[in-house]
Amino acid sequence: MERLYYSIGEVAKMFNVNTSLIRFWEKEFDIIKPKKNKKGNRLFTQQDVDNFYVIYNLVKERGYTLQGAKEKLKKNKDNTIKNIEIVKSLNKVKNFLIEIKKEL
C-alpha cells in the first residue's frame, strides 16, 4: 500500500542525502511542493518523491548543474521523466537477470 505522505527524513533516506539538500532542492525546483502540518513539518507526496528522483537523476547521476537541470525540466519535462522511467525499468530487468545468473 502506498503512503500518502513522507517526512523529510524519509525522503532524505530514500536518496541517501542530507535533509538540508532536500530543503535546498525544494527552494530551487518549483516541481517540489510539500504540504506542511501545523508544526511546520514538510509532508511529501509520492509525486514529490517522484520529482526528487528526476532531479536526483539529472544532478547526481547524470552530472547536470542545477541550472542545467532546471532548463532540461522546463524544456521537456515529460520526455525527461519518460527517459528516467525507462532507465528505472531497465535497471530492474538488469538486476533480475543478475539474480538469475547467480542462481545458475
Buried (B, 14 or more C-beta within 10 A) or exposed (E): EEEEBBBBEBBBEBBEBEBEBBBEBBEBBEBBEBEEEEEEEBBBBEEBBEBBBBBBBBBBEEEBEBEEBBEBBEEEEEEBBEEBEEEEEEEEEEEEEEEEEEEE
